[in-house]
Amino acid sequence: MNSNTAPTQWTSADVPDQQGRTVVITGGNTGLGFETAQVFARRGATVVLACRNLDRAADARARIIATTPTARVSTLKLDLASLASIRQAVRQLGADHPRIDLLVNNAGGVRPRHGVSEDGFELTLATNHLGPFAFTGLLLDRLLATPGSRIVTVSSIGHRRGTIHFDDLNLEHGYRYQPAYFQAKLANLMFTYELQRRLTASGAQTIAGAAHPGNARTEFGRDMSVVARAVMNPRMRLFTSWLLQSPQMGALSTLRAATDPDVDGGDYYGPPGRAQFTGHPTRVESSARSYDTEAQHRLWQESERLTGVSYPLADAPDGNPRPD
């Protein structure tokens, strides 16, 4: 269980030494993923930037090395909307890195209009949930073989407004970008909780946790409405500091879930308070809907069916992982 020894305001200075650890970060070329990668590189980890655009990944790698010349950073081609790309990325990781200590499922996004991946999945669901589900499952053997390994999936406070549309997961009937994104972010948490229960049932040392950044100013808002983009503009921060925080602050939730020794499997980290918009990360609760174990199990089965990826774990027992 969590102890009371953790600092009241957890910062990147609290990240333990990461020498000898290999960290894979999806979407590590920009925004929260880039800030997360920078901290891990400074703390001595071998960092793999798993990104869709290799040119942008190479630029991110160069920026990290410019500030941390001793950093060990590599890039990996990964398009989470493509099962073929995911399988190729897993093969490449196997060839390049003998061990993986941490997987950060950070990459995400939202599509303003309905789109379908090459595998036939709605693109927001594919990028945010089905792709990470497949990538994690195909890497799991490597993580299970590493004592103390973790899987951290980045969700959003928007999950509170999410519903899993089991009768229309691909939202073919009346697509709207906000419900699509909220469904995918709710799926991130349900996946994490179901995964942790299966890890526990299997006696694994690997743990799964989740985090959310609050409201952070990143490139994520580039596909949103004109009003949303205006609010996200850094030039507005004098007026929006109560609502939005820097990507460096937003990344702290992921970093804490990934490295704090007091983290338990199934823990969820984000800014404090009722709104959870801004602030130093603490352990928080997600929506009541996210703890529905029947829905978690159903989503897991559907994700296995759609992706064709099965996990080498025992089935999760009945039970609710909601914190006391």
ChimeraX attribute file (.defattr): number of C-alpha atoms within 10 A of each C-alpha:
attribute: neighborCount
match mode: 1-to-1
recipient: residues
	/A:1	7
	/A:2	12
	/A:3	8
	/A:4	8
	/A:5	7
	/A:6	13
	/A:7	9
	/A:8	10
	/A:9	10
	/A:10	18
	/A:11	17
	/A:12	17
	/A:13	9
	/A:14	15
	/A:15	18
	/A:16	13
	/A:17	14
	/A:18	18
	/A:19	13
	/A:20	11
	/A:21	18
	/A:22	23
	/A:23	25
	/A:24	24
	/A:25	25
	/A:26	28
	/A:27	26
	/A:28	29
	/A:29	29
	/A:30	21
	/A:31	21
	/A:32	29
	/A:33	25
	/A:34	25
	/A:35	21
	/A:36	27
	/A:37	31
	/A:38	24
	/A:39	22
	/A:40	27
	/A:41	25
	/A:42	20
	/A:43	19
	/A:44	19
	/A:45	22
	/A:46	23
	/A:47	25
	/A:48	25
	/A:49	27
	/A:50	28
	/A:51	24
	/A:52	20
	/A:53	15
	/A:54	16
	/A:55	13
	/A:56	15
	/A:57	24
	/A:58	18
	/A:59	14
	/A:60	22
	/A:61	24
	/A:62	15
	/A:63	15
	/A:64	23
	/A:65	17
	/A:66	11
	/A:67	12
	/A:68	16
	/A:69	12
	/A:70	12
	/A:71	20
	/A:72	18
	/A:73	22
	/A:74	17
	/A:75	23
	/A:76	22
	/A:77	20
	/A:78	25
	/A:79	22
	/A:80	29
	/A:81	26
	/A:82	22
	/A:83	22
	/A:84	13
	/A:85	17
	/A:86	21
	/A:87	16
	/A:88	16
	/A:89	22
	/A:90	18
	/A:91	13
	/A:92	13
	/A:93	19
	/A:94	14
	/A:95	9
	/A:96	10
	/A:97	12
	/A:98	9
	/A:99	18
	/A:100	25
	/A:101	23
	/A:102	24
	/A:103	24
	/A:104	28
	/A:105	28
	/A:106	27
	/A:107	26
	/A:108	22
	/A:109	20
	/A:110	22
	/A:111	18
	/A:112	16
	/A:113	11
	/A:114	17
	/A:115	16
	/A:116	15
	/A:117	16
	/A:118	12
	/A:119	14
	/A:120	13
	/A:121	22
	/A:122	22
	/A:123	26
	/A:124	30
	/A:125	28
	/A:126	27
	/A:127	23
	/A:128	27
	/A:129	28
	/A:130	30
	/A:131	28
	/A:132	25
	/A:133	27
	/A:134	25
	/A:135	24
	/A:136	22
	/A:137	19
	/A:138	20
	/A:139	19
	/A:140	19
	/A:141	14
	/A:142	18
	/A:143	24
	/A:144	20
	/A:145	15
	/A:146	17
	/A:147	12
	/A:148	14
	/A:149	24
	/A:150	24
	/A:151	24
	/A:152	28
	/A:153	30
	/A:154	28
	/A:155	30
	/A:156	21
	/A:157	22
	/A:158	19
	/A:159	23
	/A:160	16
	/A:161	15
	/A:162	21
	/A:163	19
	/A:164	21
	/A:165	13
	/A:166	12
	/A:167	7
	/A:168	10
	/A:169	18
	/A:170	20
	/A:171	21
	/A:172	12
	/A:173	8
	/A:174	7
	/A:175	15
	/A:176	13
	/A:177	17
	/A:178	16
	/A:179	18
	/A:180	25
	/A:181	25
	/A:182	24
	/A:183	25
	/A:184	30
	/A:185	31
	/A:186	25
	/A:187	27
	/A:188	26
	/A:189	28
	/A:190	25
	/A:191	25
	/A:192	27
	/A:193	29
	/A:194	27
	/A:195	27
	/A:196	24
	/A:197	25
	/A:198	19
	/A:199	22
	/A:200	20
	/A:201	14
	/A:202	14
	/A:203	11
	/A:204	17
	/A:205	16
	/A:206	21
	/A:207	25
	/A:208	28
	/A:209	26
	/A:210	30
	/A:211	32
	/A:212	29
	/A:213	31
	/A:214	29
	/A:215	24
	/A:216	23
	/A:217	24
	/A:218	19
	/A:219	15
	/A:220	16
	/A:221	18
	/A:222	15
	/A:223	15
	/A:224	16
	/A:225	11
	/A:226	11
	/A:227	8
	/A:228	12
	/A:229	16
	/A:230	14
	/A:231	18
	/A:232	24
	/A:233	15
	/A:234	16
	/A:235	10
	/A:236	12
	/A:237	16
	/A:238	8
	/A:239	10
	/A:240	14
	/A:241	14
	/A:242	12
	/A:243	17
	/A:244	24
	/A:245	22
	/A:246	18
	/A:247	22
	/A:248	22
	/A:249	24
	/A:250	31
	/A:251	30
	/A:252	30
	/A:253	30
	/A:254	29
	/A:255	25
	/A:256	27
	/A:257	32
	/A:258	27
	/A:259	19
	/A:260	15
	/A:261	14
	/A:262	15
	/A:263	20
	/A:264	15
	/A:265	25
	/A:266	22
	/A:267	26
	/A:268	30
	/A:269	29
	/A:270	32
	/A:271	25
	/A:272	16
	/A:273	11
	/A:274	7
	/A:275	10
	/A:276	19
	/A:277	21
	/A:278	22
	/A:279	22
	/A:280	21
	/A:281	29
	/A:282	24
	/A:283	18
	/A:284	17
	/A:285	15
	/A:286	22
	/A:287	16
	/A:288	9
	/A:289	18
	/A:290	26
	/A:291	20
	/A:292	17
	/A:293	21
	/A:294	13
	/A:295	17
	/A:296	22
	/A:297	19
	/A:298	13
	/A:299	20
	/A:300	20
	/A:301	12
	/A:302	15
	/A:303	19
	/A:304	17
	/A:305	11
	/A:306	14
	/A:307	18
	/A:308	10
	/A:309	17
	/A:310	15
	/A:311	17
	/A:312	14
	/A:313	18
	/A:314	13
	/A:315	16
	/A:316	18
	/A:317	12
	/A:318	10
	/A:319	11
	/A:320	13
	/A:321	17
	/A:322	16
	/A:323	12
	/A:324	4
